Amino acid sequence: MDFDITSHLAKWEYEPGELMVRRFTGKDGLEKIQLRIDLGLLQMNAKGRPDGKKPFGYESYFDYYKDQWRKIKLQKEAPRFSLGEDETSELQQEALQYQHRYICFFQIEDYQGVLRDTERNISAFDFVEKYARSEDLAWAVQQFRPQALMMRRRAMAALCLEQDDYDGAVRWITRGIQEIQNFMEEYSSYDMHESSEELESLQGWLEEIQRSRPMSEQEKLQNALDEAVRREDYEKAAEFRDALKSLQQKNG
């Protein structure tokens, strides 16, 4: 068995500062994702748990613990379900695997893959928040929520931009900003910075989209009206005003 991957690395040189991702079908017939890093490669399955393992026969630890919770609920005198240090650690490490994968999905513009994995992680974070035995244990997992929130909204906005729906993109990004701000307010006791990389990333992208967004027909007419009034060309201004009013009535 040849363990040396030097030849593979030589064919795919690492570029510092660049996120290098590729997708292919493995010898087992399953779709794979590879991430090129400075010291080698990270390889993940494109579906299921990224490392391909099935804890206790389940797709993930999250699925396993959800099933344990359901079984306990069915008992007549059910003990209180809770997640201790070992369980939260397993869920934390597992969430990081999905995080690596959805970042790769975003790079190759598989936005549906991003949505699937970010929503999966957010559901896992909700589960831990509800059942962890202490706030500190919950925080060990919750600290990754802003990144998942950001990437989910970036994927939604990117899908809108593919359809030239700038208003939709702005709406999703704005919602993401609010979600992260709400999170920071809720967990302010954990000495977070007033801002965050995730928040700054969304705010920067929002400004970029707003600058590049083409003007709507209504905005064009409003600008033309303002310019005609500035020039004291009231005949043209009246035409633009009538056209603007007609468009507004048409759009409801």
ZALUM-827252 format. One line per 5 residues: number of its first residue (from 1); their letters; for each residue y, x, z of N, C-alpha, C, CB. Coordinates in steps of 0.02 Angstrom, whole numbers, plus 32768, in hexadecimal, padded with zeros to 4 digits. Each point is the difference from the previous one (the first is absolute). Glycine has a CB too. Layout:
<nodes>
NUM = a = Y/X/Z/Y/X/Z/Y/X/Z/Y/X/Z; ...
</nodes>
This chain:
<nodes>
1 = mdfdi = 7FC4/802A/8000/803C/7FD6/8000/803E/802C/8000/7FC2/7FA4/803D; 806B/8051/7F93/803C/8029/7FF9/803A/7FE1/8028/7FD9/8027/7F8D; 803B/7FFB/80A8/8036/7FE6/802A/8045/8019/7FEA/7FAF/7FFB/805F; 8053/8034/7F73/8040/801F/7FED/8026/7FD2/7FCF/7FCD/8072/8010; 8070/7F7B/8004/8029/7FD3/7FD5/8038/8027/7FDD/7FE6/7FA1/804E
6 = tshla = 8015/80A1/7FB1/8035/8028/7FE2/800E/7FED/7FB8/7FE0/805C/804B; 7FEC/7F97/7F8E/8009/7FEF/7FB9/8025/7FBE/7FF9/7F97/803F/7FE3; 805B/7F92/804A/8023/7FBF/7FFD/804A/8008/8010/7F96/7FC6/8022; 8079/8064/800F/8045/800B/8014/8026/8025/7FC9/7FDE/8003/8078; 8000/802A/7F65/8021/8026/7FCB/8015/7FD3/7FC6/7FBC/8064/8020
11 = kweye = 801E/7F66/7FD6/8010/7FD2/7FCA/8037/7FCE/8013/7F8B/800D/7FD7; 8086/7FF3/8069/8033/7FCF/8018/802D/8025/8032/7FB2/7F9B/7FEF; 807C/808A/7FF7/802A/802A/802A/802E/7FD6/802C/7FFB/8059/7FAA; 800F/7FBF/8093/802B/7FDE/8030/8049/800E/7FF1/7FA6/8007/8057; 8083/7FC3/7FA9/8048/8007/7FF6/8024/7FEE/8041/7FF4/7FE5/7F84
16 = pgelm = 8029/804C/809E/8022/7FF2/8040/8035/7FCA/7FF9/7FEB/8076/8022; 8014/7F5C/800E/8031/7FCA/8001/7FEF/7FC5/7FD4/8052/8055/8018; 7F77/7FB0/7FC3/7FED/7FC9/7FD3/7FBF/7FE0/8019/8037/803B/7F9F; 7FC9/7F82/8064/7FC5/7FDC/8015/7FD2/7FF8/7FC3/8040/7FC3/805C; 7F87/805E/7FA5/7FD5/8003/7FC6/7FC0/7FD8/800E/802E/8072/7FE1
21 = vrrft = 7FC9/7F59/7FF9/7FC9/7FD1/800C/7FDD/7FF1/7FBE/803D/7FCD/8064; 7F81/802B/7F9F/7FDC/7FEA/7FC5/7FC8/7FD0/8015/801B/806C/7FC4; 7FD1/7F6B/800C/7FCD/7FCC/800C/7FC8/800B/7FCD/8056/7FAD/802E; 7F6C/804C/7FEA/7FC7/800A/7FD3/7FC3/7FDC/801C/802F/8070/7FDA; 7F9D/7F8D/7FFE/7FC1/7FE3/8016/7FD0/8037/8014/8010/7F9C/7FB5
26 = gkdgl = 7FD6/8060/8088/7FD3/8033/801A/7FB9/7FFA/7FE4/8044/8003/8067; 7F93/802E/7FA9/7FBA/7FFF/7FE9/7FD9/7FC6/801C/8005/807C/7FF6; 8013/7F68/8042/7FDF/7FC6/801E/8017/7FBF/7FE0/7FF6/803F/806A; 8035/7FC5/7F63/8018/7FC5/7FDE/803B/7FDE/8022/7F8E/7FF1/7FD7; 8089/802B/8060/8037/7FE3/8025/8042/8022/7FED/7FB2/7FE4/805F
31 = ekiql = 8083/7FF5/7FA2/8041/801A/7FEF/801A/802C/803A/8018/7F9B/7FB8; 8005/809E/8037/8018/8030/8032/804A/800E/7FF5/7F8D/8033/8007; 8093/7FE4/802E/8045/8017/7FFE/8000/8048/801B/8030/7F89/800F; 7FF0/80A4/7FCD/8007/8044/8019/8049/8011/8008/7F95/8021/7FC8; 807A/8002/806F/8043/8018/800E/7FFE/804C/8003/801E/7F96/803F
36 = ridlg = 800A/808A/7F97/8003/8049/7FFF/8030/8017/8037/7FE7/8003/7F84; 8001/8028/80A8/8029/801D/8034/7FFE/804C/7FF9/7FE9/7F9E/804E; 8040/8085/7FD9/8007/8048/7FF5/7FBE/8025/800B/8076/7FF7/8024; 7F60/7FF2/800A/7FC1/8024/800E/7FC3/7FE2/7FDF/8033/801F/806B; 7FD7/7FAD/7F6C/7FC5/7FE4/7FDF/800A/7FB9/7FE9/7FBB/804A/8046
41 = llqmn = 8013/7F8B/7FC8/8000/7FBB/7FEA/7FED/7FD2/8039/7FE3/8025/7F8C; 803B/7FA0/8074/7FE9/7FC9/802A/7FE3/7FCB/7FD1/8057/8018/805C; 7F6D/7FD1/7FB1/7FE0/7FCE/7FD6/7FF0/7FC2/8029/7FD0/805A/7FB6; 8040/7F6C/802D/7FF5/7FC0/8022/7FE1/7FCE/7FD0/8062/8016/804B; 7F77/7FBC/7FD1/7FE9/7FC7/7FD8/803C/7FD2/7FF5/7F89/8008/802F
46 = akgrp = 807A/7FD8/7F96/8038/7FD5/7FF0/7FFA/7FBB/8020/800C/803D/7F95; 7FB8/7FB2/8083/7FF4/7FBF/8021/7FD9/800C/8040/8002/7FC2/7F91; 8004/800E/809D/7FDD/8007/803F/8022/8035/802B/7F95/7FDD/7FCA; 8048/803A/8069/801C/8035/8029/8006/8040/7FD6/7FCE/7FCD/8069; 806B/8054/7F99/800B/8039/7FD2/7FCB/8036/8002/8078/7FE8/800C
51 = dgkkp = 7F6C/8026/8030/7FCD/8035/8003/7FBA/7FE7/7FEE/8045/8037/8057; 7FB5/7F89/7F98/7FC0/7FE4/7FEB/7FD0/7FF0/8038/8010/8040/7F9A; 8003/7FCE/80A4/7FD3/7FF2/8038/8001/7FB6/8012/8012/8074/802C; 7FB8/7F75/7FF4/7FFB/7FBB/8017/7FED/7FFF/8049/7FDE/7FD9/7F8C; 8053/8028/80A1/7FF2/8001/8048/7FD7/7FC4/8016/806A/8040/8011
56 = fgyes = 7F5D/7FCC/800D/7FD4/7FCB/8018/7FED/7FCF/7FC8/8034/800A/8072; 7FCE/800D/7F50/7FEF/7FD6/7FC7/8039/7FD6/7FE6/7F8F/7FFE/802D; 80AD/8009/7FF1/803A/7FD9/7FEA/802B/802A/7FD1/7FFE/7FBF/806D; 802E/8020/7F6E/802B/8024/7FD1/802F/802F/8024/7FF9/7FA0/7FB2; 8019/804F/808C/802F/8029/8026/7FF8/7FF2/804A/8051/8002/7F9F
61 = yfdyy = 7FCC/8029/808B/8002/7FF3/8047/8027/7FBF/800E/7FF8/807C/8018; 803C/7F79/7FC2/8028/7FC3/8009/7FD4/7FC2/7FF6/8068/803D/7FDA; 7F70/7FC3/7FF2/7FD3/7FC7/7FF4/7FCD/7FFA/8038/8010/800D/7F85; 7FD7/802C/8093/7FCF/7FFE/8036/801D/7FE2/8040/7FC9/8065/7FCE; 8073/7FB2/8046/801D/7FE8/803E/8017/7FB7/7FFA/8024/8074/801A
66 = kdqwr = 7FF0/7F78/7FAB/8010/7FB9/7FF6/7FC2/7FD5/800A/805C/801E/7FB0; 7F6B/7FFA/8038/7FC2/7FDA/8008/7FEB/7FFE/804A/7FDE/8021/7F8B; 802C/8016/8098/7FF1/8001/8048/802B/7FCE/8025/7FDF/8078/7FF8; 8061/7F84/7FF4/802D/7FD0/801F/7FE9/7FB9/7FF3/805F/8051/7FF2; 7F8B/7FA0/7FD0/7FE9/7FBD/7FF0/7FC1/7FEE/8028/8031/800C/7F8D
71 = kiklq = 7FA1/8024/807B/7FC3/7FF3/8025/800E/7FF2/804A/7FC2/8049/7FB0; 806D/7FDC/806C/8012/7FF5/8047/801F/7FBB/8008/8012/807C/8010; 8017/7F6F/7FC1/8020/7FBE/8004/7FCE/7FC7/8001/8062/8030/7FC5; 7F64/7FDB/801B/7FCD/7FCB/7FFC/7FD9/7FF8/8041/7FF7/8017/7F87; 800D/801A/80A6/7FDD/7FFC/803F/8021/7FCD/802F/7FDC/8078/7FF2
76 = keapr = 7FFA/7F66/8035/801A/7FCD/802D/802D/801E/8036/7F9A/7FBB/7FEB; 8050/807B/8033/8029/8022/8032/8012/8045/7FE3/7FC8/7FC1/8062; 8062/803E/7F6D/800F/803D/7FDB/802B/802F/8029/7FF8/7FC0/7F96; 7FF4/807F/806D/802C/8032/8020/803E/800B/7FD4/7F9C/8038/8038; 8097/7FE3/7FE6/803D/800D/7FDA/7FF4/803A/7FD0/8048/7FD5/805F
81 = fslge = 7FC6/8020/7F61/7FF8/8035/7FCE/803C/802F/8005/7FBE/7FB3/7FB4; 8034/808E/804B/8036/8031/8001/7FEA/8040/7FDC/802B/7FCF/806D; 8007/8056/7F7E/7FF5/8040/7FDE/8016/8038/802D/8010/7FCA/7F8F; 7FC1/8063/8080/8010/8039/802A/8016/803C/7FD8/7FAE/7FD6/8052; 8054/8063/7FCE/8019/803D/7FE0/7FD5/8014/7FC4/802D/8025/806E
86 = detse = 7F91/7FD8/7F99/7FD4/8014/7FC9/8008/7FD1/7FC3/7FAF/802F/8054; 8054/7F90/7FBB/8006/7FCF/7FCA/8042/8007/7FDB/7FB6/7FB2/8040; 8081/8055/7FE5/8041/8006/7FDF/8005/8042/7FD9/8033/7FBA/805B; 7FAC/807A/7FBF/8000/8040/7FDC/7FDC/7FF9/7FBD/8003/803D/806E; 7FC4/7F9F/7F93/7FDB/7FF5/7FC2/8029/7FD9/7FCE/7F95/8003/8040
91 = lqqea = 808D/7FCA/7FD8/8029/7FD7/7FD4/803D/8026/7FE6/7FD9/7F9A/803F; 8042/8091/7FEB/8039/8029/7FEB/7FEC/8030/7FC8/8030/7FF8/8074; 7F98/802C/7F95/7FEA/8030/7FCE/7FED/7FDD/7FBF/7FD8/804C/805B; 800B/7F7A/7FAC/7FED/7FD9/7FC5/803F/7FEA/7FDA/7F96/7FDA/803A; 809D/800F/7FEA/803E/7FEA/7FE0/8021/8039/7FDA/8010/7FAC/805B
96 = lqyqh = 7FEA/8091/7FBE/801C/803A/7FDE/7FDD/800C/7FBD/801E/8032/806F; 7FA1/7FC0/7F8F/7FDC/8007/7FC0/801D/7FCF/7FCC/7F98/8024/803E; 8071/7F9E/7FD7/801C/7FCE/7FD2/8048/8011/7FED/7FB5/7FA8/8033; 806F/8076/7FFC/8045/8015/7FF2/8002/8034/7FC9/801F/7FE7/8076; 7FB5/804B/7F8F/7FFC/8033/7FCC/7FF1/7FE0/7FBD/7FD9/8055/8054
101 = ryicf = 7FFC/7F7A/7FAC/7FEC/7FE2/7FC0/8038/7FD5/7FE2/7F8A/8001/8028; 8098/7FD8/8002/8034/7FD6/7FE1/803B/8028/7FE8/7FDC/7FA2/8049; 8030/8098/7FD5/8033/802D/7FE5/7FEB/8019/7FBB/8022/8023/8075; 7F9E/7FED/7F84/7FE6/8015/7FBF/8004/7FC7/7FCD/7FB3/8051/803A; 803C/7F73/7FDB/8004/7FC6/7FD4/8047/7FF8/7FE5/7FA2/7FC8/803F
106 = fqied = 808F/8040/7FEE/8045/7FF8/7FEB/8013/8034/7FCB/801D/7FD0/8071; 7FCA/806C/7F98/8010/8036/7FD2/7FE6/7FF1/7FBA/7FFD/8051/805F; 7FC8/7F90/7F9C/7FE3/7FF0/7FBF/8012/7FB9/7FEA/7FA2/804F/8017; 808E/7F92/800C/801B/7FBE/7FEF/7FCD/7FC8/8004/8051/803B/7FB7; 7F7E/7FCC/8076/7FD1/7FCA/800D/801D/7FD9/803C/7F9A/8041/7FD3
111 = yqgvl = 8096/7F94/801F/8024/7FDE/8035/7FD5/7FCB/8024/8069/8016/7FC1; 7F67/7FCD/801A/7FD3/7FD1/8021/7FD4/8025/8033/7FFF/7FB6/7F98; 7FEC/8087/8057/7FDB/8028/8030/8029/8010/803E/7FBF/8030/7FA2; 8081/7FDE/8054/802E/800D/8038/8004/7FC2/802D/8042/8051/7FBA; 7FC6/7F75/8027/8005/7FC2/8027/7FC0/7FF3/8027/804F/7FD1/7FAB
116 = rdter = 7F79/8039/8036/7FC0/7FF4/8022/7FF9/802C/803E/7FCC/7FE1/7F92; 8042/805F/8067/7FF6/802F/8037/8036/7FFB/8036/7FC6/804B/7FB0; 8079/7FA9/803C/8034/7FF9/8033/7FF6/7FC0/8028/804F/8040/7FB7; 7F9E/7F8A/8028/7FF5/7FC1/8024/7FC3/8006/802D/8035/7FC0/7FA2; 7F99/8065/8049/7FC6/800D/802A/8015/8025/803F/7FB5/8002/7F9B
121 = nisaf = 8074/8033/805D/8016/8026/803A/802B/7FD7/802E/7FFA/8067/7FBB; 8034/7F72/8029/802C/7FD7/802A/7FD7/7FCE/8029/805D/800D/7FAC; 7F6F/7FD7/8036/7FD3/7FD3/8025/7FDD/8025/8039/7FEF/7FBB/7F98; 7FFC/8083/805A/7FE1/8029/8034/8031/800F/8038/7FB3/8032/7FAB; 808C/7FDC/8044/8032/800E/8033/800C/7FC2/802B/8037/8054/7FB4
126 = dfvek = 7FCA/7F71/802C/8008/7FC2/8026/7FC7/7FF7/8031/803D/7FCC/7F9F; 7F86/8043/804B/7FC5/7FF9/802A/8004/802F/803C/7FBC/7FE0/7F9B; 8057/805E/805A/8006/8030/8036/8038/7FEB/8030/7FD6/805B/7FB5; 8062/7F8F/8030/8038/7FEB/802A/7FEB/7FC8/8030/8050/8021/7FA5; 7F84/7FB3/8043/7FEB/7FC7/8028/7FCB/8012/8034/801B/7FB7/7F9F
131 = yarse = 7FB9/8078/8050/7FC5/800A/802B/7FFB/8045/8020/7FC9/7FAF/7FB8; 8065/807E/803A/7FFE/8041/8022/800A/7FF7/804B/802D/8039/7F98; 7FB2/7FF2/808F/8002/7FF9/8049/8042/8014/801F/7F87/8014/8000; 80A3/800E/7FDB/8041/8013/801A/8032/8006/7FC7/7FCA/803C/8061; 8076/7FC1/7FB0/8034/8007/7FCD/7FFE/8045/7FE0/8046/7FAE/803F
136 = dlawa = 7FAB/8085/7FEA/7FFD/8044/7FE5/7FC8/8008/7FCD/802F/802A/806B; 7F98/7FB6/7FA3/7FC9/8002/7FCF/8015/7FDC/7FBF/7FAB/8004/805E; 8076/7FC3/7FAB/8017/7FDB/7FC5/8031/802A/7FD7/7FEF/7F93/803D; 803D/8091/7FE6/8032/8028/7FDD/7FE1/8038/7FD6/804F/7FE6/805D; 7F78/8033/7FB9/7FDE/8035/7FDA/7FF2/7FEA/7FB9/7FCC/802A/806A
141 = vqqfr = 802D/7F94/7F8C/7FF3/7FE4/7FBE/8040/7FE2/7FE2/7F8A/7FE9/8021; 809E/7FF5/800A/803C/7FDF/7FE7/8033/8030/7FE1/7FEE/7FAB/8057; 8011/8094/7FBD/8031/8030/7FE6/7FFB/8009/7FB5/7FFC/803A/806D; 7FCB/7FB1/7F76/7FF7/8006/7FB7/8015/7FC0/7FDB/7FA3/804F/8016; 8072/7F7E/800E/8013/7FC1/7FE0/803C/8006/7FD1/7FD3/7FC6/8064
146 = pqalm = 8064/805D/7FAF/8039/8003/7FD2/7FEE/801C/7FBB/8047/800F/8063; 7F8C/8022/7F9C/7FED/801D/7FBF/7FDB/7FCE/7FD5/7FFA/8070/8036; 7FDA/7F69/7FEA/7FDA/7FCC/7FDB/802F/7FC9/7FE8/7F9A/801A/8044; 8095/7FD2/7FE7/8031/7FCD/7FED/8029/8017/7FC4/8005/7FD7/8077; 8011/8067/7F8C/8028/801C/7FC9/7FD9/8000/7FBF/803F/8046/8052
151 = mrrra = 7F84/7FD3/7FB0/7FD9/8007/7FC2/7FEC/7FBB/7FE4/7FD5/806E/8029; 801F/7F62/8003/7FF0/7FBC/7FE7/803B/7FE4/7FDA/7FB2/7FED/8061; 808A/8019/7FBB/803B/7FE4/7FDF/8013/8028/7FC1/8028/7FD6/806F; 7FCB/806C/7F92/800D/8028/7FC4/7FD2/7FE9/7FC7/8024/8062/8048; 7F9D/7F8F/7FC9/7FD1/7FE9/7FCD/8016/7FBC/7FE4/7FA3/803F/8039
156 = maalc = 8072/7F94/7FF3/8017/7FBE/7FEA/803D/8007/7FD3/7FD3/7FCC/8069; 805B/8060/7FAB/803D/800A/7FD9/7FEF/801F/7FBC/8043/800C/806A; 7F8F/8024/7F96/7FED/8021/7FC2/7FE1/7FCE/7FCE/7FED/806C/8040; 7FEB/7F65/7FDA/7FE3/7FCD/7FD5/8037/7FD4/7FE2/7F97/8001/8045; 809D/7FF1/7FE2/8038/7FD9/7FE7/8025/8027/7FC9/800C/7FC7/8070
161 = leqdd = 7FFE/8079/7F9B/8025/8028/7FCF/7FDA/8006/7FBE/8034/803F/805E; 7F89/7FBE/7FA6/7FD9/8001/7FC2/8010/7FC4/7FD4/7FA4/803E/803C; 8074/7F8C/7FE4/8012/7FC3/7FDC/804C/7FFA/7FF8/7F99/7FC8/802C; 808B/806F/7FE3/804A/8001/7FFE/801E/7FCC/802F/7FFB/8027/7F8A; 7FE1/7FCA/80AC/8018/7FD1/8032/8023/8028/8038/7FA2/7FAE/7FE6
166 = ydgav = 809D/8063/800D/8026/8028/802F/800F/7FDA/8040/8032/803E/7FA0; 7FDC/7F81/8059/800E/7FD8/803C/7FC4/7FFD/802E/8052/7FBC/7FBD; 7F72/803D/8025/7FC3/7FFF/8028/7FF5/8042/8024/7FD0/7FAE/7FB1; 803D/8089/802B/7FF8/8043/801E/802F/8008/803B/7FDD/802F/7F91; 8062/7FBD/8065/8031/8005/8037/7FEA/7FD6/803B/805C/8013/7FAC
171 = rwitr = 7F8A/7FB2/8046/7FEA/7FD3/8036/7FC8/801F/802A/8020/7F9E/7FB9; 7FAE/8080/8025/7FC8/801E/8025/8016/803E/8027/7FB2/7FD5/7FAA; 8079/8054/8039/8016/803C/8023/802A/7FEC/803D/7FFF/8041/7F94; 802D/7F8E/8063/8029/7FE9/8038/7FD5/7FE6/8039/805C/7FE3/7FB0; 7F6F/7FF8/803D/7FD2/7FE7/8033/7FDD/8039/8024/7FF0/7F98/7FBD
176 = giqei = 7FFC/809B/801F/7FE0/803B/801E/802F/8022/8031/7FBC/800F/7F99; 8083/7FF9/8055/8031/801E/802D/8005/7FD8/8040/8040/802C/7F9F; 7FC2/7F92/805C/8005/7FD6/803B/7FC1/8006/802C/804A/7FB1/7FC0; 7F7C/8052/8020/7FC1/8006/8026/7FFF/8041/8028/7FC5/7FBD/7FA8; 8050/8079/803A/8000/8041/8023/8033/8000/8038/7FDA/803A/7F97
181 = qnfme = 8060/7FA9/805D/8033/7FFB/8034/7FE7/7FD6/803B/805A/800C/7FA8; 7F83/7FBE/8049/7FE4/7FD7/8035/7FCC/8027/8028/8013/7F99/7FBB; 7FC4/808E/8022/7FCE/8029/8022/8021/8033/802E/7FB3/7FF1/7F9F; 8080/8030/8048/8023/8033/8028/8020/7FE1/803E/8015/8041/7F98; 8004/7F83/8061/801E/7FDD/8039/7FCA/7FED/8033/805C/7FD4/7FB6
186 = eyssy = 7F6A/8015/8031/7FCA/7FEB/802D/7FE3/803B/8027/7FE5/7FA3/7FB1; 8017/8097/802E/7FE2/803B/801F/8035/8035/8013/7F97/7FEA/7FBE; 80A5/7FFF/8052/8036/802D/8011/7FF2/8029/803E/804E/7FB1/7FCC; 7F84/8038/805F/7FF0/8024/803D/7FDB/8041/7FF2/7FFB/7F94/803C; 7FEE/8076/7F86/7FDB/803C/7FEF/802D/8037/7FE3/7F9B/7FB9/7FEC
191 = dmhes = 80A5/8043/8022/8030/8034/7FEF/7FFF/8012/7FB6/7FF4/802D/8073; 800B/7FA0/7F62/8005/800D/7FB9/8048/8010/7FED/7F9D/7FB3/7FEB; 806A/8070/7FDD/8043/800E/7FE7/8021/7FBF/7FE9/7FDD/8075/7FDD; 8065/7F8A/8020/8023/7FC4/7FEA/7FEE/7FEE/7FB8/805E/801D/804F; 7F90/8015/7F8A/7FEA/7FF3/7FBC/7FBA/801D/7FF8/8078/8001/7FD4
196 = seele = 7F6D/7FFA/7FF1/7FBD/801B/7FF3/7FFC/8013/7FB7/7FCD/7FBA/805C; 8004/8071/7F93/7FF7/8013/7FBA/7FF0/7FC3/7FD5/7FD8/8071/8025; 7FFF/7F62/7FF7/7FEE/7FC4/7FDA/803D/7FD4/7FF2/7F8D/8004/8034; 809C/7FF4/7FFF/803C/7FD7/7FF9/8031/801F/7FCF/7FF1/7FD7/8076; 8019/806A/7F90/802D/8023/7FD3/7FE7/7FFE/7FB7/8022/804B/805F
201 = slqgw = 7F9C/7FB9/7F99/7FE2/7FFD/7FBD/800E/7FBD/7FDF/7FA7/8051/8024; 804E/7F79/8001/800C/7FBD/7FE5/804A/7FF4/7FF2/7F9B/7FD6/803D; 808F/8040/7FF1/8048/7FF6/7FF6/8019/8027/7FC3/800E/7FEF/807C; 7FD9/804F/7F7C/8013/8027/7FC6/7FE9/7FE1/7FBF/7FFC/8065/8046; 7FC6/7F81/7FBA/7FE6/7FE1/7FC3/8025/7FC0/7FF0/7F90/8032/8018
206 = leeiq = 8082/7FA8/801D/8026/7FC2/7FF6/8043/800E/7FDD/7FC9/7FCE/8067; 8059/8066/7FB0/8040/8013/7FE2/7FF7/8015/7FB7/802B/8024/8071; 7F9F/8000/7F82/7FF2/8017/7FBC/7FF3/7FC5/7FD1/7FD0/8069/802E; 800A/7F66/7FEA/7FF0/7FC5/7FD6/803F/7FD7/7FF4/7F8B/7FFE/802E; 809D/7FFA/8005/803D/7FD9/7FF9/8031/8020/7FCF/7FF1/7FD6/8074
211 = rsrpm = 800F/806D/7F8A/802C/8024/7FD1/7FE7/7FF8/7FB8/801D/8052/805A; 7FA1/7FAE/7F9D/7FE3/7FFF/7FBD/7FF1/7FBA/7FE6/7FCF/806F/8018; 8037/7F5F/8013/7FEF/7FBB/7FEC/8030/7FE7/7FCB/7FD1/7FEA/8073; 8016/7FFE/7F55/802C/7FE4/7FCC/8024/7FC2/801B/7FB3/802C/7FA6; 808A/7FCB/8042/8026/7FC5/8016/7FE1/7FC0/7FE3/8068/8046/8009
216 = seqek = 7F99/7F86/801E/7FEA/7FBF/7FE7/8036/7FE3/7FD4/7FB9/7FED/8067; 8035/7FDF/7F73/8031/7FE0/7FD4/803B/7FE4/8029/7FA3/7FE4/7FAF; 804D/8003/808C/8035/7FE5/802B/8030/8037/8016/7FB1/7FA6/8027; 8033/8093/7FEB/802A/8038/8015/802B/801A/7FC7/7FAA/801F/8055; 803A/7FE3/7F6F/8027/8016/7FC6/803A/7FD1/7FF3/7F98/8033/7FCE
221 = lqnal = 805B/7F8B/8036/8036/7FD0/7FF5/8035/8005/8036/7FAE/7FB4/7FC8; 803C/8057/8077/8030/8005/8037/802C/803E/7FF6/7FAF/7FC6/804D; 8034/8071/7F9F/8026/803D/7FF3/8032/7FF6/7FC6/7F9F/8045/802A; 8049/7F99/7FA2/802C/7FF3/7FC7/803A/7FD2/8014/7F9E/800E/7FB2; 8052/7FC1/8078/8034/7FD3/8019/8034/8026/8029/7FAD/7FA2/8001
226 = deavr = 803B/8088/802C/802E/8028/802A/802C/802D/7FD5/7FAC/7FFD/805D; 8037/8021/7F6F/8026/802D/7FD5/8034/7FD9/7FD8/7F9C/804C/7FF8; 8051/7F78/7FF0/8030/7FD7/7FDA/803A/7FEB/802C/7FA3/7FD8/7FB7; 8050/8016/8086/8035/7FEE/8030/802D/803C/800D/7FB5/7FA8/8035; 802C/8093/7FD3/8027/803C/800D/8030/800E/7FC6/7FA2/802F/8046
231 = redye = 8047/7FC4/7F7B/8029/800C/7FC5/8030/7FC6/7FF3/7FA4/8045/7FD1; 8056/7F86/8058/8028/7FC3/7FF8/7FF2/7FDE/7FBD/8058/8032/8049; 7F6A/7FD6/7FA0/7FE9/7FDE/7FC3/7FDF/7FBF/8017/7FF0/806E/7FBF; 803A/7F5F/804E/7FE7/7FC4/8020/7FD6/7FD4/7FD1/8064/8004/804A; 7FA7/8004/7F76/7FD6/7FDA/7FD0/7FB8/8019/8004/8064/7FEE/7FB4
236 = kaaef = 7F93/8054/804B/7FBD/801D/8006/7FE3/7FF1/8045/801F/805A/7FAF; 800B/7FAA/8083/7FE9/7FF3/8044/7FE4/7FB9/8006/8056/8050/802D; 7FCB/7F80/7FB2/7FE8/7FBB/8002/7FBD/7FFA/7FDD/8076/7FD7/8001; 7F80/804E/7FC7/7FC0/7FFE/7FDD/7FC8/801C/802C/803C/800D/7F93; 7FD3/802C/808D/7FCD/801E/802C/7FF2/7FD4/803C/8026/8072/7FDC
241 = rdalk = 800E/7F6D/803E/7FF7/7FD4/803A/7FD3/7FC5/7FEE/8071/8022/802D; 7F9A/7FC1/7F97/7FD8/7FC8/7FEA/7FB7/8015/7FF5/8066/7FCC/7FCA; 7F91/8070/8017/7FBD/8019/7FF4/7FDC/800E/8041/8026/8032/7F94; 7FFE/7FE9/809D/7FE3/800F/8041/7FEC/7FC0/8024/8045/8069/8007; 7FE6/7F65/7FF6/7FF1/7FC0/8020/7FC3/7FDF/7FE0/807A/7FF2/801D
246 = slqqk = 7F82/8012/7FA1/7FC7/7FE3/7FDC/7FBF/8023/8013/804D/7FE1/7FA0; 7FB6/8062/8065/7FC4/8026/8013/7FEA/7FEF/8047/8023/805D/7FB3; 800D/7F9C/807A/7FF0/7FF0/8046/7FE0/7FBB/8006/8060/8048/8025; 7FB9/7F89/7FB4/7FE4/7FBD/8000/7FB8/8001/7FE4/8074/7FCE/7FF3; 7F83/805A/7FD9/7FBE/8006/7FE1/7FCD/801D/8030/8036/800E/7F93
251 = ng = 7FE1/8024/8094/7FD3/8021/8030/7FF9/7FDA/8042/801F/806C/7FCC; 8004/7F5E/8039/7FFC/7FD7/803D/8028/801E/8038/7F90/7FDC/7FDE
</nodes>
